[in-house]
Amino acid sequence: QVQLAESGGGLVQPGGSLRLSCVASRITFSMYDMGWYRQAPGKQRELVAGITRGGSTNYADSVKGRFTISRDNAKNIVYLQMNSLKPEDMGVYYCNVKGTIWSYWGQGTQVNVSS
């Protein structure tokens, strides 16, 4: 079974930065599109950023210009660099990979933005 393990969350002040990592195992990582989602308390899970197997990226409007998604196919890792963090960026961040008929999620990593 595919396994995704996120790390890098924590507490940061507004305006600060964090880099999230997601290590994938038991999957031919380079063949799949990857995504980062987040879920704030009381809200639905939403797509933050995605990266195709070819390296094309897309972002939610709310994070454009502040977040950058990237991948290292040699290490089976997808990253999310988050800069200029705002309180509204708080939530649990999840890594996701989707196949044609399946989808896997990591356990999530908590991001808190507060002074």
C-alpha positions in Angstrom: 0.0 0.0 0.0 1.2 3.5 -0.8 2.5 5.4 2.2 2.8 9.2 2.4 4.6 10.8 5.4 4.4 14.6 5.9 6.7 16.6 8.1 7.8 20.2 8.6 4.8 21.8 10.3 4.9 23.8 13.4 4.3 27.2 14.9 5.4 30.3 13.1 4.8 34.0 13.4 2.8 35.9 10.7 5.2 36.7 7.9 7.4 33.7 8.6 8.2 30.6 6.5 8.0 26.9 6.7 8.9 24.1 4.4 6.8 21.0 4.4 8.0 17.7 3.1 6.1 14.5 2.0 8.0 11.3 1.5 6.2 8.7 -0.6 6.9 5.0 -0.5 5.7 1.9 -2.3 4.9 3.9 -5.4 6.7 4.8 -8.6 6.7 8.4 -7.5 7.8 9.9 -10.8 4.7 8.6 -12.6 2.1 10.5 -10.5 0.8 13.9 -10.0 1.1 15.1 -6.3 -0.8 17.6 -4.3 -0.8 19.5 -1.0 -4.2 20.1 0.6 -5.1 21.8 3.9 -8.0 21.7 6.2 -8.7 24.4 8.7 -11.0 23.8 11.7 -14.6 23.7 10.6 -13.8 24.0 6.9 -13.5 21.6 4.1 -10.2 20.2 2.9 -9.0 22.4 0.0 -6.3 22.1 -2.6 -3.3 24.4 -1.9 -0.9 23.3 -4.7 -0.4 20.6 -7.2 2.5 19.4 -9.3 2.2 17.1 -12.3 4.7 14.3 -13.0 6.1 16.6 -15.6 6.7 19.4 -13.2 3.8 21.7 -14.1 2.3 23.4 -11.0 -0.9 25.0 -10.0 -1.9 27.0 -6.9 -4.9 28.1 -5.0 -5.4 31.9 -5.6 -4.9 32.5 -1.9 -1.4 31.2 -1.9 -0.1 32.3 -5.3 3.2 34.2 -5.1 3.8 32.9 -1.5 3.9 29.1 -1.8 6.0 27.0 -4.0 5.5 23.3 -4.7 8.4 21.2 -6.0 9.4 17.6 -6.2 12.5 15.5 -6.1 11.8 12.3 -8.0 15.2 10.8 -7.0 14.2 11.0 -3.3 10.4 10.4 -3.7 9.7 13.8 -2.0 7.3 16.6 -2.7 7.9 19.9 -0.9 5.8 22.9 -0.1 7.7 26.1 0.6 5.5 28.5 2.4 6.5 32.1 2.7 4.8 35.2 4.1 2.5 33.0 6.2 -0.8 34.4 7.3 -3.1 33.4 10.2 -5.6 32.1 7.5 -3.0 29.6 6.3 -3.4 27.7 9.6 -4.6 24.1 9.4 -3.6 20.6 8.9 -1.6 20.1 5.6 -2.0 16.8 3.8 0.0 15.3 1.0 -2.0 13.4 -1.7 -1.5 11.2 -4.6 -4.2 10.0 -7.0 -4.3 7.2 -9.5 -7.1 6.4 -11.9 -9.2 4.7 -9.3 -7.5 5.3 -6.0 -6.3 8.1 -3.8 -3.9 8.1 -0.8 -3.4 10.6 1.9 -0.7 11.2 4.5 -1.5 11.7 8.2 -1.1 15.4 7.9 1.1 18.0 9.6 -0.2 20.9 11.6 0.7 24.5 10.7 0.0 27.2 13.2 0.5 30.9 12.4 0.2 33.1 15.4 2.1 35.9 17.1 
